[in-house]
Every structure is written in structure tokens, then in C-alpha cells.
Amino acid sequence: MRLLVAVVLLTTAAVVCADPPTVRAQRTSEPIRVDGVLDEPAWATAEPAGGFRQRDPHEGEAATEATEVRVLFDRDTLYVGVVALDREPDGVIARILERDRIMTQGLDNTARFAGDDVVAVTLDPFLDHRNAFLFATNPNGAEFEALVTDESPTLNLDWQTVWRVAARRTGRGWTAEFAIPFRSLRYPRANREQVWGLDVERIIRRRNEDTLWSAWSRAEGGLNRVSRAGHLVGLRDLPRPAWNVELKPYGLEGFTRQRAADGTIPEQPVWRLGGDAKWEVQPGLVLDATARPDFAQVEADDQIVNLTRFEVFFPEKRDFFLENAGIFDFGTRGSYETPPFLMFFSRRIGIVDEGEVPVLGGLRLSGRAGKQTVGLLDVATDAAFSEPRTNFGVLRYKRDVGERGYVGGMVTDRRTGGGSETDFGADASLWASSRLNLLGFATRTTRSDGTSDSAFRGAAEYSGDPVYLFGEYLQIGPEAATGMGFVTRTDIRRTTGKAQYTFRPPISGLRRLDVFAGGKYQTRVDGEPQDANGFAGFSVGLDSGDGLSVTHVVGYTVLDYGFDLADRIPIVPGRYDLRDTEISLYTSPNRPLTASVAASLQHLWDGDVSAVSGSLALQGGSHLSLSGSYTRSETALPTGGFVAHVGGLRAGWAFSTRLAAHVYAQYNSLERQFLANVRLRFIYRPGSDIYVLYNEERGAPGDPRALVSRGFAVKGTWLVRF
């Protein structure tokens, strides 16, 4: 810690806090046609915001192409007009037409823009400098929205609301016109003039140039840095709906076929009704309710050959659990690893190894109340498989500290007729400076049989440029398995650290060179050594967008109990040396054909364990998207070995921004299993959808071509606002 503080003091330059840029919203009484053409007179008289600066490649320099932003509003809607000038309009890249594909989540859990030119807008209506709504589009007018929570780079990419956008290419670049109903936002209900946080980001993809109106600093910037946003003024007398209630019923009809124990595959009709409701109890605080929710449109999990001794972590994809999901984060997700400790993991609700457990209903109260962030979740599931009827409860509270930090707590409770599991804890995120974040948590887990234990963590992260430093201490007790969370491994004490330095030498074509090193030392809680390793590596990023990363790890691991690798190869207890070389290579996303390759070549368990994966993606114009992935896993150990192949193929066709079809097919040679998922989605009006769904699984024991299950359904949702 002394070394960390010393380096921070030596590398932190004085930060001059200039006043944030400001733009005034103009009220309009004339109708605005959302067509991407800013030709209404109100646009010409609105105050423009410009002066965009580069975050990359040349921090702080003026953007190579000018961008102008104007804001209008009427009694129902906030309008944002963007003029993205470009001296080479034919060089503008726009291959995405379908909704929800402008951003993706990387392996390090951070959100990234895909391969198109993009304009993105963030709004912080409560000016809390932590949380924001994000809306983005490309020159095709594709829609994308997300939520920023506590300035985390891990955005909630699955959040959706009702809004519209249109874009047009012009001889001078392109324009975009956002129309965001005030009903789709949360904001103070004061009649006086309000000040909102606002930032706008523009990606010029052919140059891989990232520019922002505000928050353009590499170390302290980016759209997630809500505290560094500019200000939007002039908003007053905003609408106050009498009820502010949304209802979204659904209906589903179809059939399923499931192989029975006697080998027959009977067909069963499926017919369901249910729905969701939403009520803004007070400004910024929303109560959601769901009754017999259905998640038929959710895509199947990726097939994975597990080459570790720990549970595989799959991300949440179900709608009800995604909105405001960041509020319920407690613990640590780690980076480039399975999350070590999460006190709440929503996939524990309604999903078991055997399949889906019916969710009877649930309530969620979440949002902001003054300087507090609160979250309350209560969900009941029916009895299914070996699981009894169960009630899941979560209570989350956070209090703002300073400009960006917080202190908080969480309680989770899982109850069945046969017992209960209750966990509680406190956590904090405090900013010692604009770049140094101090984090920690402490929890206590308890069960009705009297078993209890604890877990706690302390960490410091210095996010500077060119220096990055991280240090962490984590302890998880032997019995600290949470009732509603995700714990990779119990009975550990772990100390980890990483240091990175970024070079930007004046070499043609080279944008950055990162050199990093670090390590981990892990014991049992009683001090018995378990794991230790050190790593070093580098990554190279080119101006073209192509990149390479190489990491080498040397260490050891101690196995106290045996296990079966991939449920096939027995691994006996003992001490094992570890050598691991990890290589990744990727091409720029601005090309119509992109590729990536990643390899992990390990010497472990007294043998060799390797996994080599690759992907290839083609964006054929604005309508067609094709991608394929392949992973070859191989083990050669004294106790046995295998070679496994996992392949996946995705094909999509976007008929328009409202209608798209997808096919996702996977094959796992180790399980001799084939899965296919087909989905057609039609957004017949914002917030209301029709889905046509088909799923199939093959690979019964003894016959890899035998049908295991098949399902077909048509589902419709209808959004009504009061």
C-alpha cells in the first residue's frame, strides 16, 4: 500500500477543475417530425453545443470532424439533434440496422461500441454525477439504450425503454434526431428550471477516433464518467403524469416436445398469460411488478467445455432481472475471471441444473431518493424438479459520499418450507482523489441450521494514464456460500496486484503499447498455501484497430480434494505446477469481415490443458450479419485425455430497424449435443413486440441425432401507459 501511495503521488498531476460546458434546451410549440432531417425552424434557432475533443488517439486535441448538438423540448418529449459533419462523407461506416447491437460487452466486463460510426447521448436528470440514461444511434438510425450505474464501465446494455431516433446521410456527413418521451425518463418534478447532466460522444470509426463534448480525459473520462459530463439548462415546467403507470401484458401460445424416460416424445400444448406493471412512486423511485413472467425469447446460453474445477458463470438475460440490475451489485466480479464473490446473482432465481423453475411473481422497488439509492426485490418461484416453492428477497441501500463515492449495505433472504439462508453485508466505494478509488465490503452468511461465516474485501485502484495500479485483499470463509449469490471458491485468503504502464511512442501505425505485470498469493483461511502465481505481458493496439495481447503466467496450485475435469478426467489431490501462455489477436471492428483468435496453453495437473478459440464475423451491408465461433479444447493428462470441439453459427437478417430474424446453432462434440434457436422479432410499436420462436435440442444418450426437445411459440406483448 505504501508503494501504491508513493507511485500515485509521483504520477498524479494537478487536476484543474474547469467549469463544465453548458448548452440551453429550447422549448418549442411547433411539431417536430422525427425523420433525421433537422429542417424545422426551431432547430435553426436552438443554441448549438460544439467543441468536441478527442479522447483517442490524441487526448485533448480538437476532433478532426466538427459535431454540433442542439436540444429542444415540448410538453411531452425531449429532442436531441446532432449534426455530424464529415469532409469525407463516403467514408462514414454504417453496417448495423438492427436494434440493440451498437454496443457489446467485452471479456473485462466493460462496454464497447461495435464497428460503426456512432453518436451517443447520456442524460443525468437528477444531476447526481453517478447515474445516467444512455441513448445511441448510427447513420442507419439503429436504436440502442443502456443504463450507467455509479459510473461503472459495466453498463446495463439490456435495459430498454420507449423512444425513437432517425438518421440521415448527407453530402456533409450525417445527422441524427432523437425523440425521448419524458415518460421514459426519471427526473425531479420541480416546476422551476432544472439542470441535467449531459454528454455526447461521437465515434469516427474509419479513424478509430473517440471524441466527446465533455469527459474526454483518458484517465477520468468516457460516457460512464457522469461526474465529468456537461450541463443541460433551460428545462422547466416538465410534464407530471397523474398516474405514471405502465402495463405490459403478454400472451403466448405454442407447443413443446420433451423426451420422456421411456423414450417417447409426447407433444404438450403451451398457453400462458401474464404481464408486468410499472409505477413511478415518486420522482426517480419505481415500483415494478410481474405476474407469471415468461422468458421464451431469451437466447440459449453458449456451450462451454469447462476446463476448471469451478462452476461456469453465465450472464443474466431475462428482462425482469435486468432493469436497474446495477443497483443490486454487491461483491466483486473480478476481471478476466469467474466472479470470486457476488452476494446476489439473479440466475439463482428460477434456474436450476435441470431447467427453468416457474416464477409465480415478483416486486421490485428501485431508484433514487435524494442522496440515497435503494433497491427492494421479492420474487416467488413454484415447486419444480427437486426445488420446493421458494421466496427470494433482497434489500439494497447506498448513501452518496462525496461527488462519486458511496457507503451501503445489502440483505438477501432465501426461504423454503424446509429452511432459510440469510446474508447481510456492508460495502463502500470512496474516491481519495479523482483517480484513486478505495473499495471494500464485509458480509456475514447464515443458514437456519446454525451455520454461518463471513467474507470481506479491501481494494485500491488507481486509474491513471499512463499508469494503472491495482491491489486487493479478499477473504472468503469455509462456509461462506451465499443462498442467493455466486461464490467461485470458499475458504480462501487472496492477495492480488497488478501494475500497468502505457507507452504511446511516435511510431507510425502504433497507437499504444501496454506493459503489465502482477501476481496472486492465496491460502486457506488458516494460512495453508493454496495457489500462487506471477504474470507479465504486453498488449499492442494499432491505429487501424487491430491488436495483440500476450500474457505468461508461472505458479502452482494445491488441490486438497480430487475432482473430475469436464466430468470425465479424474484429478487426484496434490501440488501441481502451473505454466500458462495466453495469446489473443483481433482485427479492427471497422472492417466488414472481422476475426479474433485466443489461445490458452497450460501445463497443469502434470499434463497439458489447452483451449484455442476463434471467431469470424461478416456484416453484409445493413441487413445481413453472419458470425461463426469455434473452440478446440484438449487435455493430455496422466489420468486420461480428450479433444472437444464446440462450434456456433449465428445468422441474422434485419428487414428494418423494427423487424429482424435470428438463427443460433451450436454443437458440442464432448456432449454430442446440438442446439438451435430461431427468433423473429417485430416491434409493431415502441415497447410492444411480437415474437415467433423455435428451439430444438438433439443428442440423447447413445444417439447424437435423436431428438431431446423441441418447442414452438408465438408471443405478443402490448405496452399501455396511463
N, C-alpha and C positions, 0 to 999 in steps of 0.2 A: 504493500500500500504506500510506503514511503517513496519507493521508486516511481509509482504511478503519479503521486502528487508532484514529485520533482519534475518529471517529464512534462506534465501538464503546465506547470508554471513556466517552464522554459519555452514551450511551444505555443502557448496561447498569446496571441497578440491582443492588444486593446481593441475592444469592440465598440465602435461608435454607433449609438442607437439613434439613427436618424428618424425623423417623423415618417410614418408610413404614407405611401401615396394615397390620394383620395380622389374619388370620382362621385359625381352627383347623379342620382336617379331622377328622371324627369317624368312627372305624371302626364298621361295622355288620355284624351277623351275620344280620339279617333280610333276606329278599329284597326288592329294590326293583323295582317294576313301572314300566317307563318308559312312562307314559301322559300325562305333562304335569300330573298331579294330585299334589301333594306331600302325600299323606294318610297315608303310612307314619309310625309313631311316631318313627322316627329323625330325620325332618325336623324335627319339633317340638322335639327336644332338641338339635339341632345349633346351633352358635354362628352368629348372623347377622352379615353384613357389610353395612353401610349407609353413610349419609353421603355419597352421591354429590353431586358438584359439577359445575357447568356449565363446559364449555369454550367453548360458544357457546349463546346470544348474550351472556350476562353472565358473564364469566370469574370463577371462584371462588365465585360465589353458589350457594346450595343449589339442587338440582334442584327443579323445580316439582312433580314427582310422585316419591313415595318408591319406592325399589328395595331389595329385600333379597336377599342371596345366601348360600346355605349349601352346604357341601361335605361329602360322605360318601365312604367308600371301603370296599370289601370285598377279598377276596383276588384278584379279577380286574379290577375296574372302579373308575374314579373317577367319581363322580356330582356334578354341579353343579345345584343347584336355584335358580331365580330367580323371585321374586315381583315383578312389575312393576305396582305399584298405579297406578290412574288414576281420578281423580274423574269423568272423562267417558269411560267405557268404550266408548261408541258412537263416539267419535272416534278410536279406535285404527285405524290403517291397515294392512291386510294383504291384498295382491293377488297375492303370489308364492307359488306352491305347489311349483314345480319345484326340484330340486336345482341348486346351483351358480349361482344368479342373484341372490343377495342383494348381492353387491359387483360393481363394474365398474372397469375401468382407464380413467383419463382421458387426454386428449391430452398432459398433462405427465407421464405415466407413474405418477402416484400413484393409489392405490386409493381408491374412494369407495363408500359404501353407496348402494343404489338407493332406491326411493321408499316403503319400508315402515318401520313400527316394527321395531326390531331390538334384540336383546341379543347381544353378542359377548364371548367369553372368551379371554384369552391365557394360556398356560402356559409358564413358563421353568424347566423341571425342573433344569437344571444351574446355575441362578442366575448365568449368565454375563453378564447385563444387556445382551445383544445379540440373541439369537435366541429365537424363541418359536413355539409352535403356536397357531393361531387357530381357534376354532370359533364359529359364529354361527347364529342362527335368528330367525324372525319368529313372530307369533302363529299362523300356519298350520303351524308345525313344519317349514318348509323347511330343508334342510341346506346348510351351507356351511363349508368349511375352507380354510385358507391357511397359508403359512409366512412368518414375519418373519425376515429375514437382515440382521444388522448394523444393526438399527434403521432399515432403509431404508423409505421410504414406498411404494416399488415392491414390493409384496408378490407372492409366488408364488401367484397365485389358482388355478392349475391343479393344485396338489398335492391328492391325495385319499388318504384312509385309511378304516379301518373304525371306525364309531361310530354312535350312534343319538341321536335327540332327538325329543321330543314336546312340544307346546304346547297350551294350552287358554285360551280366553277365559272370563273370569268376570265377575260383576257388579261386581267391584272392579278390573278391569283385565285382566291376563293372566299366565299362569305358563308356565315352560319347564323341562324336565327333561332334562339332558344325561347320557349314559352313554358314557364314553370308556374302552375297554379299555386297561389298562396296556400290552398288546402293541402298541397303536397309537402309543405314545409312546416316547421315548428318555429315560432318566433314570439317575442313579447307582445302582449295585447295592448300596450300603451298607445294612446292617441297622439302623443307628442312625436316629434321627429325621432326616428331611430337611426342608430349607426350599426351597420353589419360589417363583419369581416368579409373581404372579397379578395380572391386572387384568380389569375388567369394564366394558364400555361399553354404554350404552343410548341409543338414538335415539328421541325422541318426535317423530314425523315431522310431525304437523299443525302443530307449532310450530317445526319445524326446530331442535329443541333437542338438543344433543350433551352427554351427561353421562357422567362416569367415576368409578369408585371411587377411582382414583389417576391420576396423569399427566394431570390436567385442565388444565394450563397451556397457553395458546395457543402460546407460543414453544417450550416444551420438552416438550409433552405429546402425547397421542394414543396409540392402541394400539401403534403401531410403536415408541414410546419405551419399550422394555423396561426400560431402566435406571431409569425412574420408576415402575415397577409396585410394587404392594404385595407382601406375603409370605403364602404359604400354609404353615402349620406343622402338625405332628401326623402327618405321613406317615411310617410306619416299617414294616419287615418286608414290603416290597413284593415281588410275585412275581418269581421268577427262572427263566424257562423253561429247560429243559435244552438245547433246540436253538435256539429263537428263529429259526426258518426259515419263510419263506413261499414257496409255489409257486403260480404263476398261469398254467397252460397255457391255450391258446386253440385253437379250430378255426374255419375259415372255408370256406364253400362258396358258389359263385355262378358268374357268367359276365361276360365283358366283350366289347364290340364296338368295334373301333377302325378308322377309315377307313384303308385302305392307299393306297400311291402310285398304284395303278391304279384307284382309286375304289371298289373293293369294300369291304364292311364285314363281314368274317368274324367269327363268334362263337367265342370261346375259353372253355372251362370253366376255372374257378379253384378250386383246392383247396389249402389251406395249413394246416399245423400249426406251432405254435411256443409260446413261453412265456417267462415271466420268473421269476426267483428272487431272494429277498432273505434276507440273513443278517446279524444284528447281531453283528459280530465281537467287539466289546466295547461297553460302555455308550456310546451316542452315536455309534458308528462303524459304518456299514452298508455291506455289500458287495452290490451289485445285479448280476445277470447277465441277459442277454436273448439268445435264440436265434431267429433269423428273425422279428423283431418285425413286427407288422402295424399299420398306422395307417389302416385303412379308415374308421373312424368319425370321423376328423378332418375338420372342416368346410373347405370350399374357401376360398382367400384372396379377399379383397374385390377387385373390379375397380377399377382406378385408371387415370386418364389422367395420365401423368407429364408435368408442365409444367416440370420441371427438367432439368438435364443430368446428373444423378446417378442412381445405382441406387436403386430403391424398396426400402425396408426393410419386410419382412413379419415379424410376430412368430412365434415358435415355438409350435406347437400339439400336438406329438407327445409322448405320455405319458412315454416313457423319458427324454427330454431335459429334462423339466420339473421332476422331483423334485430338490430341492436345487440348482436352477439358479442361485440367487443366489450360491452358493459360487464359481462359475466366472466371475462378473462381474469383468472387468478392463478398464479404459479409461474412457470417458465416453460416456454415452447422450445427453447434451445435454438440452435442454428445448424442446419445440415445434419440433423439427428432426429430420432424419435423424441417427442417431448418428454423430458425427465419427470415433470410433475405438473399436472393440471388438477386443481381441486374440483372443477366442473367440466365435464365432457358430455355434450348433449347427445351423442350417439349411445350413451348408456340408457337412454330413454327410448323404448320401442324397438330396439335392435338387439338380438342375441345371435349366437353362432348358428342356430337352426333356421333363423329367418326373422321376419318382421313380426313384432308384437303389436296388436291393435291399440292405438291411442284413443281413449274414450273422450278426452277433452282436456283443456288446459286454459290457464290465465297467465298473462304476463303484464306487469306494470313496470315501465322503464322510461328513463329520460332524465331531464334536468329539472331541479327545483332550487332556484337561487344558485348558491355555490356548491350544491350537492348533486351528485349523480346517484340515482337509485335504480335498483332492479329487483323485481319480485317475480318468481316463476313458480307455478304449481301445475303439475301435469299428472293425470291418472292413466294407467295402462291396464288393459284387461288381462285375464289369465290366458296364457298360451305357452305351448311347448312345456318346458319344466318350470316356467316362471308363474308365480301366483299374481293375483291382482296387486298392483303396486302404486304407491303415491310418491312422487318426486317433488321436493320443494327446495327452492334456492332463494336466499335473500342476500342482496349485494348493496353496499353503501360505499361511496367515496366522497371525500371532502377536499375541495381545492386548497392547495397550499402554494402560495406564490403565483407566478404567472403561468406555470406549466405543470407543477407537481400536484401530488395528492397523497392523502392517507386514507385508508379504507379498511373494510372488513367484509367477510362473507360467511354465511352459514348454509350448509347443504344438509338435507334430511331425506333419507330413503326408507320408506316404511312398507312392510308387508304384514300379513296376518301372523307371520312367524317371527318377526323381529324388526329391528331398525338399525340404521347406521347414520350417525350424525357427526358432521365435521364442521369445524369453525376455525377461522383464522383472521389475521390482520396483515395488511401489506402497505407499502409506501413506495412512491417514486418521487424523489426530491432532486431538484436541479441546483447543484452547488455553483454552477456557472452556466453560461449559455451552451456549453459543450460537454459538461461533466454531469452525468446522471447517476445518482445513487439509488439503488433499488433493493428491495428485500421483502420477505414475507415470513410468517411463522404460523403454523397450523397445528391443530390437535384433532386426531381422528378417533372416534369412539364407536363401539358396537354394543348392542343390547346384552351380549354375553359377558360384558365387562372388559373386553379387550380394548386397549387404547394405546396411542403412540403419537409421535409428533414429527414434523418436518419443518425445516427453516432454511432460508437462503439469504445471503448478502452479496451484492454485486456492485461494481463500479464500471461505468462505460464512458470513455472519452471519445466522442465522435468528432474528431477534427480532420483537417485536411492540410498537410499530407499525413498527419499522424493519427492512428487509431489504436486505442488501448482498451483492453477488457480484462477484468479479473472477477472471479466468482468463487464463493464457498457455498456448498449445498450439502445438507444432511437430511436423509430420509430414514426414519426408524424402521426396525424389522417388521412392525405390524401396521405401518402407515399406509395401508392400501385403502384408498377412499371409496366410499359407497357410490359416488356419482362422478368420479374423476378418472384420470388416466395417469398411471404411475408405471414408468418403464421398469424400474428396479427399486426394491426396498433394501433396507439395511446397508446404507452407503454413507460415507463421508467423501465428498469430492471437492478438490480444488483445481480450478482450471484458469488458464490465462492465455491471452493472445496479444501480439503486437504486430502492427502493420504500418508500412511506410509506402507512400505513393510517389513515384517519380513521374515527371512529365517532361522528358528530355526533348529538345528541339530537333527531333528526328522525323523526317518526312514520313507520314503514314502512321506513326506511332502516337496514340492518344494518351495511354497511361501504362505504367508498369508497377504492379503491386508486389511487394515482397513481404512475406509474413512468416511468423514462427510462433510456437506456443507449446502447450503441453497440458497434461492432466495427471493427477495423482489421486487414487481412490482406494479407500479402505472400508472395512466394515465399521459399524459404529463403535465396536470395541477396539478398533485400531489395527485389526488384522489386515495386511495388504491384500488388495484385490486386483487392481489394474493400475498401470502407469504407462504413459507414452509421451513422446515428444514429436512434434511435427514441424516441418518447414516447407515452404513452397513459394510459388510466384504465379501471377496471372498477368496476361498481356491483353490489352484492348487496343484495337486499331481504329483509325478514323473511319474505315469502311464499315465498322460494326462487327467485324469478325473478332474472335477471341480464343484464347487458350489458357488453361489453368493446369498446373501440376503441383501435387502435394505428396510428400513422402512421410510416412509415419513409422516409428520404431518404438516397440514397447513390449509389454507382456500382459497376460490376463490369468487370473487364478479361478478355476472352476471347482466349487465345493460340491456341487451336485451334478450328476450327469443329465443329459437331455438328448433328444433325437433331432438332429439338424434336418430341417424341412420334413419332419415327421418320418424320416427314413434312416438316417445315418446316426448310429449311437456314438455319443461323445462322452468319454469317461472323465471323472474328476481328475484334476491335476493342474500343474502350472504350464502354461503354453506361451511361447514367444510369438510376437506379432511383428510382421513387416507388411506394410501396405503402401502401394503406389496407386494414386488416383489421378487420372488424366481426363480432362474434358476439353472438347473442341467444338466450337459452334460457329455458324456463319451468320451474317447480318440479317436481321428480320426485314430489311428494306428490299430484299430480293423476292421475286415471285416464287422461287424454289429455295427453300432453306433446309439446312441439315444440322444435326448435332450428334456427337459421339461421346460416350462416357465409359470409362473403364475403371474397375476396382480390382487390383491384382494383389491378393493377400496370401501370405504364408501364415496359417493359423491352424490350431488343432493338430499340429505335427504334420500338416499337409498343405495343399493348395486349395484355396477357395477364390473363385474369380467370377465376376459378372461384367459383361460387356453389352452395352445397350446403344442403340442408335435410333434416330428418328429422321423422317423425311417428310416435308410438308410442301404442298403446291397450292398456291392461291391463283386459280384460273379466272382472272378478271374479278368482277364484283360478285358473281353468283356462285361459282364452283370453288369448293375447298376440299382438298384431299390430304390426308396425312396417314403415315404408317409408322409403327414403332416395333422394335424387335429387341429382345433381351436374351442373351445366351448365358446361362449360369452353369458353372462346372465345379465340382468338388472331386478331389483326389486325395483321400484320407486313408490312414491305416485301417480304419474300420469300415471302409466302403467308399463309394463314389457314385456320381450320376452326372448326366448332362441334361439340362432342361432348356426348352425353348418356349418363350412367351411372345406371341405376336398380336398386334392390334391394328385394325384398319378403321379409320373414320372417313366418312364421305358426307358432305353437306351441300345442299343447293338452296341458296337464298333467292326465292322468287321476287321478294321485295323486302323492305325493312319490317314488314308485318307478317310475312309468310315464309317459313323455312322448313326444310326436311333434313333429318339426320339419320345416318346408319352408323352404328358402332359394333364391330365384330371382334371377338377375342378368342385366342386359342392358347391353352396351357398344356404342353406336352407331358409335364410331370403328373398332372392330374387327369390327363387325357380328357380335357373338358373344353367344350365350345360354347360360347355365349354370344347372343346377338340382341341388339336393342335398336328398335326403329321408332322414330318420333317425328310426327308432323305437328307443327305449332302454327296456329293462325290467331293473331291478335286482331280481333274484329273491331275492337275499340280499346283505347288505352286502359289497362287494368283488367280487361276481360279477354279470356282466351278460350280457344277450342284446341284440344289435343287428340290426336289419333296415335295410339301406342301399340307396339307389338314387341314381345320378349320371347326368347327361346333359349333353352339350355339343353345340351346333349353331352353324353358321357357317363352313362350308367356303368356300374362295376361289370367288367367282363366284355363290354361292348361300347367302344368310344363313340359309335354313331347312334346309339339308342337315345330316344327322346327322354329327357328327365322332366321337363316342364315346358309349358307354352301358355302364353297369355295374350289376349287382345282386349283393348278397351277404347272407348270414346269418352272423353271427359270435357265438360264445359264449365267455365266459371263466369260469373256475372258480378261486376262491381257496381254498387249503388251508394251514392253519397247523400247524406242529409245535412 
